[in-house]
Amino acid sequence: MSRRTTGALAAAVTLAVGLTGCSSGEPADPDRIVLTPAKDGGSGVQPVGNPVGDGTSTDVEGYRMTDVRLPGAEGTGDVSFRILAPSGDPLMTYTEEQTKLLHLYVVRDDLSQFRHLHPILADDGTWTARVDLGAPGRWRVVAEFIPEGSTTPLVVGTTLRVAGAWTPVAVPRGDEAETGEDGVLEARLLAAGETGPNGRLRLRLTDADGEPVALGSYLGASAHLTGFAADSRGFVHVHPYGAPEVTGDGTVLTFHTVFTQPGDYRLFLQVRVDGLLHQVAVTAPVTG
């Protein structure tokens, strides 16, 4: 089956689940279905399982990340890698997750820099994307994907050293770190959630004047939220649950979470406002 056919089937399944899930507002099986409604068309509901792997290993379920390359810190270059199937051959067929065949995260090990990329797959199984690191240090390369025929995302990753002098930055923690801004938007953590298969995390978004914002669609959803455990650096990916709620205090996003360990998590929120993509980071304390 071609990647294009796989994507079409995924879209059909997405629509069917969306029509079913919207009747009650709750997923039929919270451990297997997460709601990610898009504001600008599309149901945004995807039948995916909880991810296997946290990006700290190159091998998960027999699949392996290999041939990883990063550019230097002096400018824009290519990040590249391959995903090998359990057979040892390059994996060439994938199922879309949030409109993409594979999501790539290039993150400095101190969590001070975050890049979310969507590389291109070549005929030899090599994935390639342009990236501007802009700084030396230890950089993690983390890939999230679903092999064709599966509904469970796999997460693999490795760490490479980019030459140059650097001093790690401490991960922001405490009450002040629960608010982040990019000069245009401000995100404030309202509820951090707890460990378990069906948690909830809530964020409030406002503009520079403290007013609610209208969110466009990004990757078929109202928002994209990924993060890393501040201590173990383990990767997490959560999904919007239900539509954004516009209140007098701001636009509130609720996320379905599956945290397996308590602790502080550095979260990177991406949303589209007035056609522009914004990225804001906050730290969420998760209880056991």
Backbone torsions as a table, in degrees:
resi	resn	phi	psi	omega
1	MET	NA	134.1	-177.7
2	SER	-75.4	161.9	177.8
3	ARG	-64.0	-33.8	179.6
4	ARG	-66.3	-43.1	178.0
5	THR	-62.9	-41.4	178.5
6	THR	-58.8	-42.8	179.6
7	GLY	-63.5	-40.1	179.5
8	ALA	-64.1	-42.3	178.7
9	LEU	-64.9	-39.7	178.8
10	ALA	-61.9	-39.9	179.1
11	ALA	-64.5	-38.5	179.3
12	ALA	-65.5	-42.8	177.9
13	VAL	-64.7	-40.3	178.2
14	THR	-56.8	-45.9	-179.3
15	LEU	-63.6	-43.1	-179.3
16	ALA	-62.3	-43.2	178.9
17	VAL	-66.6	-37.2	179.3
18	GLY	-61.2	-42.6	-179.3
19	LEU	-66.7	-33.0	178.7
20	THR	-76.0	-45.6	-173.4
21	GLY	-68.5	-29.1	-174.9
22	CYS	-71.0	-18.2	-176.4
23	SER	-68.1	-33.2	-176.3
24	SER	-111.4	-17.9	-177.0
25	GLY	81.1	-5.5	178.1
26	GLU	-124.9	141.7	176.7
27	PRO	-67.8	146.2	-179.9
28	ALA	-62.4	-35.0	177.9
29	ASP	-134.5	96.3	-173.4
30	PRO	-59.6	-24.7	-179.0
31	ASP	-77.1	-15.8	-174.5
32	ARG	-118.2	-18.1	-177.1
33	ILE	-127.7	132.3	175.8
34	VAL	-120.8	146.8	-176.6
35	LEU	-98.9	127.4	177.7
36	THR	-136.7	72.1	-175.4
37	PRO	-71.8	136.2	176.7
38	ALA	-89.6	145.0	179.0
39	LYS	-77.9	-36.4	-174.0
40	ASP	-105.2	60.8	175.9
41	GLY	90.9	155.8	-179.5
42	GLY	82.4	142.0	-178.2
43	SER	-72.3	-32.2	179.5
44	GLY	70.3	7.6	-178.7
45	VAL	-96.9	127.3	-175.0
46	GLN	-127.4	131.5	178.0
47	PRO	-82.7	87.7	-178.4
48	VAL	-122.3	148.6	175.2
49	GLY	-85.8	172.2	176.8
50	ASN	-67.1	138.9	-177.4
51	PRO	-59.3	145.8	173.2
52	VAL	-106.8	124.6	-176.0
53	GLY	99.3	151.8	179.7
54	ASP	-122.6	15.4	176.3
55	GLY	81.0	5.5	179.1
56	THR	-96.6	1.6	179.4
57	SER	-134.5	146.9	177.4
58	THR	-79.5	-13.4	-175.2
59	ASP	-119.9	127.8	175.6
60	VAL	-144.6	125.4	175.4
61	GLU	54.4	31.2	-179.8
62	GLY	87.7	-7.9	177.0
63	TYR	-93.3	144.4	-172.1
64	ARG	-138.7	136.1	171.9
65	MET	-89.1	132.8	-177.0
66	THR	-145.6	170.0	176.3
67	ASP	54.2	43.3	-176.6
68	VAL	-80.5	131.6	179.2
69	ARG	-133.6	142.4	175.3
70	LEU	-127.1	150.7	173.8
71	PRO	-75.4	173.8	174.3
72	GLY	-76.8	178.3	-176.6
73	ALA	-84.7	-4.0	-172.2
74	GLU	-81.1	-12.3	-179.4
75	GLY	177.1	-168.4	-177.4
76	THR	-73.8	139.3	177.2
77	GLY	-158.7	-167.1	-176.4
78	ASP	-102.2	138.6	163.2
79	VAL	-102.7	135.0	-177.6
80	SER	-144.1	157.8	-179.4
81	PHE	-172.4	172.1	172.3
82	ARG	-130.8	151.5	172.3
83	ILE	-110.1	121.1	179.0
84	LEU	-98.7	138.0	176.2
85	ALA	-77.3	168.6	177.2
86	PRO	-55.0	-24.7	178.3
87	SER	-72.3	-15.0	-175.2
88	GLY	95.1	-9.4	177.4
89	ASP	-86.2	153.9	175.7
90	PRO	-58.7	135.3	175.9
91	LEU	-76.3	122.4	-174.5
92	MET	-114.2	-12.5	-176.9
93	THR	-123.2	130.0	-174.5
94	TYR	-133.2	160.7	172.0
95	THR	-105.4	134.7	-177.9
96	GLU	-64.5	141.8	169.7
97	GLU	-130.4	121.3	-175.7
98	GLN	49.5	52.4	171.3
99	THR	72.7	1.4	-177.8
100	LYS	-126.3	149.8	177.1
101	LEU	-75.8	-26.0	179.6
102	LEU	-156.2	137.6	174.9
103	HIS	-109.0	130.5	-177.9
104	LEU	-117.5	133.4	179.1
105	TYR	-122.1	121.9	176.7
106	VAL	-112.7	113.2	-167.2
107	VAL	-133.7	130.4	175.2
108	ARG	-67.9	146.8	-169.8
109	ASP	-62.8	-23.9	177.9
110	ASP	-86.6	4.2	177.1
111	LEU	66.0	20.3	177.8
112	SER	-87.7	-14.6	-179.5
113	GLN	-132.2	137.2	-175.4
114	PHE	-141.9	129.2	175.6
115	ARG	-127.8	129.1	176.1
116	HIS	-111.8	116.5	-172.4
117	LEU	-125.3	160.2	176.6
118	HIS	-128.8	90.2	-174.3
119	PRO	-71.4	169.3	179.8
120	ILE	-106.0	137.5	-179.2
121	LEU	-93.9	124.2	177.2
122	ALA	-89.9	168.4	-176.6
123	ASP	-65.0	-21.2	179.4
124	ASP	-92.0	6.8	178.2
125	GLY	89.7	6.8	179.0
126	THR	-88.4	128.1	172.9
127	TRP	-93.4	136.2	-178.3
128	THR	-139.7	139.1	175.6
129	ALA	-145.8	151.8	175.0
130	ARG	-83.5	139.3	179.6
131	VAL	-148.8	144.4	175.2
132	ASP	-114.5	103.1	-179.0
133	LEU	-73.5	-47.7	175.3
134	GLY	75.7	-0.5	-178.5
135	ALA	-160.5	145.0	174.8
136	PRO	-75.8	-179.1	177.2
137	GLY	127.3	-172.7	175.0
138	ARG	-88.6	120.6	-177.1
139	TRP	-116.6	133.7	176.4
140	ARG	-94.9	139.8	176.6
141	VAL	-117.8	111.8	-172.8
142	VAL	-122.2	127.3	-179.9
143	ALA	-115.8	135.8	176.8
144	GLU	-120.9	127.3	-175.5
145	PHE	-156.7	163.3	175.8
146	ILE	-122.7	115.7	175.6
147	PRO	-62.0	146.7	178.6
148	GLU	-56.3	136.4	-179.6
149	GLY	93.1	-4.7	179.9
150	SER	-116.6	159.8	172.0
151	THR	-116.0	9.1	-176.8
152	THR	-107.3	117.5	176.5
153	PRO	-67.0	142.8	173.7
154	LEU	-112.3	143.9	-178.5
155	VAL	-128.0	118.6	178.8
156	VAL	-124.8	158.8	179.6
157	GLY	-170.4	167.0	177.1
158	THR	-150.6	170.4	-179.9
159	THR	-122.7	132.3	178.3
160	LEU	-121.8	152.4	178.1
161	ARG	-98.5	124.0	173.4
162	VAL	-98.2	120.9	-170.5
163	ALA	-60.6	145.4	177.9
164	GLY	134.5	156.3	179.3
165	ALA	-74.6	136.4	178.5
166	TRP	-155.0	154.0	176.6
167	THR	-121.4	118.6	179.9
168	PRO	-58.3	144.4	178.1
169	VAL	-100.9	134.4	179.4
170	ALA	-65.0	139.4	177.3
171	VAL	-65.6	125.8	179.1
172	PRO	-60.0	136.1	179.5
173	ARG	-139.8	166.9	178.1
174	GLY	92.6	-178.2	-174.0
175	ASP	-59.0	-41.1	-177.2
176	GLU	-65.4	-30.9	-178.4
177	ALA	-75.3	-8.5	178.2
178	GLU	-80.2	-1.5	174.1
179	THR	-121.6	135.6	177.0
180	GLY	-136.9	156.7	178.9
181	GLU	-151.7	159.6	178.7
182	ASP	-121.9	16.6	-177.8
183	GLY	93.9	-17.9	178.3
184	VAL	-120.9	-45.2	-179.4
185	LEU	-114.4	151.2	171.8
186	GLU	-124.5	134.0	176.9
187	ALA	-115.0	132.2	-179.7
188	ARG	-124.6	126.8	178.4
189	LEU	-72.3	125.2	177.9
190	LEU	-101.1	-39.0	179.3
191	ALA	-146.5	124.2	-173.1
192	ALA	-86.9	-21.8	180.0
193	GLY	89.9	-175.7	-178.0
194	GLU	-148.3	169.7	179.9
195	THR	-66.6	153.0	-180.0
196	GLY	134.1	168.9	-173.5
197	PRO	-82.1	-8.4	-173.3
198	ASN	-143.4	51.7	-179.1
199	GLY	-84.7	172.5	178.3
200	ARG	-132.6	136.0	175.7
201	LEU	-127.2	136.0	-176.0
202	ARG	-126.2	137.1	177.3
203	LEU	-128.2	143.8	175.2
204	ARG	-112.5	129.4	-180.0
205	LEU	-109.6	136.0	173.7
206	THR	-138.2	162.5	174.3
207	ASP	-86.5	-172.7	-176.2
208	ALA	-64.0	-20.3	178.6
209	ASP	-96.2	6.3	-179.8
210	GLY	79.8	16.1	-178.0
211	GLU	-97.5	155.8	176.0
212	PRO	-61.6	156.9	178.6
213	VAL	-121.4	149.0	175.0
214	ALA	-91.9	122.5	-175.9
215	LEU	-94.4	131.6	171.2
216	GLY	-85.3	-171.8	-178.8
217	SER	-94.7	134.2	173.6
218	TYR	-131.1	118.7	-177.2
219	LEU	56.3	40.4	176.0
220	GLY	74.2	13.7	-178.1
221	ALA	-140.7	170.9	179.4
222	SER	-77.6	-18.7	179.4
223	ALA	-164.4	160.3	175.1
224	HIS	-127.4	124.9	-176.1
225	LEU	-131.0	118.5	175.8
226	THR	-129.0	161.8	-178.8
227	GLY	-163.4	178.4	-178.1
228	PHE	-140.7	139.4	174.6
229	ALA	-62.8	131.3	-174.9
230	ALA	-63.7	-29.6	-177.3
231	ASP	-95.9	-52.2	-177.6
232	SER	-85.1	-17.4	-176.5
233	ARG	69.3	13.4	178.8
234	GLY	-65.3	139.3	-175.5
235	PHE	-81.4	141.1	172.4
236	VAL	-133.4	147.4	177.3
237	HIS	-135.0	118.4	-179.5
238	VAL	-116.2	162.5	-173.7
239	HIS	-125.4	145.0	174.7
240	PRO	-57.5	139.5	-178.8
241	TYR	-118.5	108.7	-175.6
242	GLY	79.5	174.4	-178.1
243	ALA	-78.8	155.7	174.3
244	PRO	-58.8	144.6	179.5
245	GLU	-108.1	116.2	179.4
246	VAL	-89.0	118.8	179.7
247	THR	-121.4	175.1	177.9
248	GLY	-66.6	-20.3	-178.5
249	ASP	-96.5	-9.0	-179.4
250	GLY	148.5	-178.4	178.0
251	THR	-95.4	120.1	-173.8
252	VAL	-102.5	128.1	175.7
253	LEU	-109.7	133.5	175.3
254	THR	-112.7	134.1	-177.5
255	PHE	-119.1	141.9	171.3
256	HIS	-82.9	127.7	-175.5
257	THR	-122.0	151.9	174.9
258	VAL	-134.9	70.4	176.8
259	PHE	-81.9	131.5	179.3
260	THR	-99.4	-19.3	-179.2
261	GLN	-132.5	139.5	174.5
262	PRO	-72.4	166.7	178.8
263	GLY	133.7	-175.3	178.0
264	ASP	-87.3	137.7	178.5
265	TYR	-125.1	130.5	174.1
266	ARG	-88.4	116.0	-173.9
267	LEU	-109.0	140.1	-179.8
268	PHE	-117.8	109.1	-178.5
269	LEU	-94.4	131.8	175.7
270	GLN	-124.1	126.5	179.6
271	VAL	-140.4	158.2	177.9
272	ARG	-111.0	126.1	178.5
273	VAL	-131.2	126.3	-179.3
274	ASP	53.6	36.3	176.0
275	GLY	83.8	-6.8	-178.1
276	LEU	-105.5	139.6	179.6
277	LEU	-87.5	129.9	179.3
278	HIS	-117.6	148.7	178.5
279	GLN	-131.2	124.2	-178.6
280	VAL	-131.9	137.6	-178.8
281	ALA	-111.5	139.2	173.2
282	VAL	-137.2	162.1	174.4
283	THR	-110.6	129.4	-177.5
284	ALA	-114.3	122.1	173.3
285	PRO	-82.0	122.6	-178.3
286	VAL	-108.1	127.8	-178.6
287	THR	-92.4	159.4	-179.1
288	GLY	-82.7	NA	NA
